[in-house]
């Protein structure tokens, strides 16, 4: 069994679409219900459906994207920082733990972890 899709209710579907296309390689699959439905190369569907009121997600909720190597995590952190996006500090737990990570937030405030784990 595989996780197939994620439906996010967002205030600005266009801004969120641009964010996920630019930074996470999603592309438009179709539009419906005033929102954008995006797919990545693995076939995962991300639905960005409009909502009037922002409802913050529970503390600790986040979406995670794994990357191929720790240098890619560091490079994405630098690029997102340079672009003025909200990002956390880069956490590099090597050599004790084979884990490198940082967090960023999409235009609607959804927390996203980007990480490498051996």
N, C-alpha and C positions, 0 to 999 in steps of 0.2 A: 504494500500500500504506500502511495506517495502523496505528499501534500501537493495539491494541484493549483490552488489560487488563494489570494488574500484580497479581501474587500475592505478598502479604507474609505471612510466618509471624510471628505475634505472640504474646506471652504473655497479653495481655488484649484479646481481640477487642472486648469491649463498650466499654472505654475508648478504643480506637483508633477504633471506629465513631463514638462521640460526638465525638471530635476532628475527624475528617474531615467529619462532617455539619455541625458548628458552623462550622468555619473554612474549609472548601473547597467547601461546597455540595453534597456528595454526599448521596444518599438511598438507603435500603434497597431493593435489587432483590429479593433473596431470601436465605434462610439455608440453609446446607448444611454438612455435615461439622463442625458445631460452630462454624462461622465465619459471618461476615457478608459479603455481596457487595453492594457499593454502586455506584451509577452517578451520574455527573454529567450536566449538561444536554447535553453533547456526546456522551453515550452511552458514555463510557469506563468500564470496569468495574474496580473496585478490590476485590480479594479479601483479606479479613483472616481468615486461617485460623490456628487455635490451634496452638501448639507448646509443648512442656514446657520446653525449654532455649533460652535466648536465644543466638543466634549473631550476633555483630556483623557488620554488612555491611563490605565492604572499604573502606579509607580512600579518600575521594574519591567514593564512591557517594552519590548523592542523587537526589531526585525534584524536578523543577522545574515551577512554575506561573507562567505569564506573566500579567501584569495590564495593563489598558488604558492607564494613565498613571502617571507617577512619584508623583503625589500619593496615589494609591490604595496604592502600595507603602508610603509613609511612614505613611499612616493605619492600615494593617494592622499595621505594625511597632508603632505606638503602642498599638493595641488589644490585641495579643498580649502586649506588655510589661506593660500595665496588668492583664491577666488573670493575670499571674504565670507565663506560659509561658517556657520557655528559648528565648531569641532571641539572635542575634549583633547586632553593631552594624549600623546602617543604613549602607550604602555608597552614596554618591552621587557618581558619576564625571563629572557634568556640570560645565562645558560641554564639556570635551575629548572625553569619550565619552558617548554617549546611553544610559546604563545606570545603573539604580538597583536595589539588591538587598539582601536580608538572608536569613539562614537561621534556621530554627526546627527543633524536633525533636518528633516525635510521641511518644505515651506509651511506645512501645517503643524509642525512640531512633533512628528513621529520620530522616535529615537531609533537610530540605525547603528548597529555595530558592524564594523569591518574588521576581520581578523584573519590571522594565519595560525594554524595549529598543526604541529608535526604529526 
